[in-house]
Amino acid sequence: MISKACQYGIRATIFIVSRHHDGVKLNISEIAREVDAPEAFMAKILQVLSKHRIITSLKGPYGGFFIEDFQLEQPVIKIVNAIDGMSVFEECGLGLKQCSASHPCPMHDQYKIARDALQNAFLHTSLRKLAQEVNEGDSFIKNLALKKSESC
């Protein structure tokens, strides 16, 4: 449903927020490495997030990406809107252009429930909450090498 760019953007923002208490400014290389994303792609995503004031950037020798106090309580949906737009919550699960309640695809009703639940989760989950889960070790933002028996 959301693009790879959006997934990277959410992971990068969570990482930046998780380092807020350290008072550090992070560079693109650090962020890309931590969230397992291509550096050039990450640079473009961070530029979009900064333009939308989801994160803050500072140029120069003491620059980098960071989060300010007023940005901590932003919901994840702001990242989705900045990168993919809100239309991702209106798209057909089968990719049909004419799918609607009056002209539904075979998956319309089930997909709408899942799509609405995801939108609600993004709307009601703050960046601070997700970063806190990472800092406490309850969740992670980097791909790990799994044994074959552990994979989904």
C-alpha positions as CSV (number, residue, x, y, z in Angstrom):
1,M,0.0,0.0,0.0
2,I,2.7,2.5,0.9
3,S,5.8,2.9,-1.3
4,K,9.3,1.8,-0.5
5,A,10.2,5.5,-0.2
6,C,7.5,6.0,2.4
7,Q,8.7,3.0,4.4
8,Y,12.3,4.3,4.3
9,G,11.0,7.8,5.3
10,I,9.1,6.4,8.3
11,R,12.1,4.3,9.4
12,A,14.5,7.2,9.0
13,T,12.3,9.6,11.0
14,I,11.9,7.1,13.8
15,F,15.7,6.8,13.9
16,I,16.2,10.5,14.0
17,V,13.6,10.9,16.8
18,S,15.2,8.0,18.7
19,R,18.4,10.0,18.8
20,H,16.7,13.3,19.9
21,H,17.7,12.9,23.5
22,D,21.4,12.8,22.4
23,G,21.2,16.2,20.9
24,V,23.0,15.1,17.8
25,K,22.6,16.0,14.1
26,L,22.8,12.9,11.9
27,N,24.2,12.8,8.4
28,I,22.7,11.0,5.5
29,S,25.2,8.1,5.6
30,E,24.4,7.3,9.2
31,I,20.7,7.4,8.6
32,A,20.9,5.3,5.4
33,R,23.1,2.7,7.1
34,E,20.8,2.5,10.2
35,V,17.6,2.0,8.2
36,D,19.2,-0.2,5.6
37,A,18.4,2.2,2.7
38,P,20.4,3.3,-0.4
39,E,22.2,6.6,0.5
40,A,21.2,8.6,-2.6
41,F,17.5,7.5,-2.3
42,M,17.6,8.4,1.4
43,A,19.0,11.9,0.6
44,K,16.0,12.6,-1.6
45,I,13.5,11.3,1.0
46,L,15.1,13.3,3.8
47,Q,14.9,16.4,1.6
48,V,11.1,15.9,1.2
49,L,10.7,15.3,5.0
50,S,12.7,18.5,5.8
51,K,10.7,20.5,3.2
52,H,7.5,19.4,5.0
53,R,9.0,20.3,8.4
54,I,8.6,16.7,9.6
55,I,12.3,16.8,10.4
56,T,14.8,19.7,10.5
57,S,18.1,20.0,8.6
58,L,21.0,22.3,9.1
59,K,23.7,22.8,6.4
60,G,27.4,23.3,7.1
61,P,30.1,21.6,9.1
62,Y,27.9,21.3,12.2
63,G,24.8,20.4,10.2
64,G,22.8,17.3,9.7
65,F,19.3,16.1,10.3
66,F,17.5,16.3,13.7
67,I,14.1,16.7,15.3
68,E,12.9,19.6,17.3
69,D,10.7,19.3,20.4
70,F,7.6,20.6,18.5
71,Q,8.0,17.9,15.9
72,L,8.0,14.9,18.3
73,E,4.3,14.4,18.6
74,Q,3.6,14.4,14.9
75,P,1.6,11.5,13.7
76,V,3.1,9.0,11.2
77,I,0.5,10.0,8.7
78,K,2.3,13.3,8.0
79,I,5.2,11.3,6.5
80,V,2.8,9.2,4.4
81,N,1.1,12.4,3.2
82,A,4.5,14.1,2.4
83,I,5.9,11.2,0.4
84,D,2.9,9.2,-1.1
85,G,0.0,11.5,-0.5
86,M,-3.3,10.6,1.0
87,S,-4.6,8.9,-2.1
88,V,-2.9,5.7,-0.9
89,F,-5.9,5.4,1.4
90,E,-8.4,5.6,-1.5
91,E,-6.8,3.2,-4.0
92,C,-8.3,0.0,-5.1
93,G,-6.6,-3.2,-3.7
94,L,-6.6,-4.7,-7.2
95,G,-5.4,-1.5,-8.8
96,L,-8.6,-0.7,-10.7
97,K,-9.2,2.9,-11.6
98,Q,-13.0,2.7,-11.4
99,C,-13.4,0.8,-8.1
100,S,-15.9,2.5,-5.7
101,A,-18.6,1.6,-3.2
102,S,-21.1,1.8,-6.1
103,H,-18.9,-0.1,-8.5
104,P,-16.7,-2.4,-6.3
105,C,-14.0,-4.8,-7.2
106,P,-14.2,-8.3,-5.7
107,M,-11.8,-7.2,-2.8
108,H,-13.3,-3.8,-2.2
109,D,-15.1,-4.3,1.1
110,Q,-12.3,-6.3,2.7
111,Y,-9.5,-4.0,1.4
112,K,-11.3,-0.9,2.6
113,I,-11.4,-2.3,6.1
114,A,-7.7,-2.9,6.1
115,R,-6.9,0.4,4.4
116,D,-9.0,2.3,6.9
117,A,-7.4,0.5,9.8
118,L,-3.9,1.4,8.5
119,Q,-4.8,5.0,8.0
120,N,-6.2,5.1,11.5
121,A,-3.0,3.6,13.0
122,F,-0.8,6.1,11.1
123,L,-3.1,9.0,12.3
124,H,-3.0,8.0,15.9
125,T,0.6,6.9,16.3
126,S,3.2,9.6,17.2
127,L,6.8,9.6,16.1
128,R,7.8,9.9,19.8
129,K,5.9,6.7,20.6
130,L,7.6,4.7,17.9
131,A,11.1,6.0,18.8
132,Q,10.4,5.2,22.4
133,E,9.7,1.5,21.4
134,V,13.0,1.4,19.5
135,N,14.9,3.0,22.4
136,E,13.4,0.5,24.9
137,G,14.3,-2.4,22.7
138,D,10.7,-3.4,22.1
139,S,11.0,-3.0,18.3
140,F,13.6,-2.3,15.6
141,I,14.0,-0.4,12.4
142,K,16.8,-2.3,10.7
143,N,16.6,-5.5,8.7
144,L,18.2,-8.4,10.5
145,A,19.6,-11.6,9.0
146,L,17.1,-14.3,9.9
147,K,17.6,-18.1,9.8
148,K,15.3,-19.8,7.3
149,S,13.2,-21.2,10.1
150,E,12.6,-17.7,11.5
151,S,11.5,-15.9,8.4
152,C,7.8,-15.1,7.7
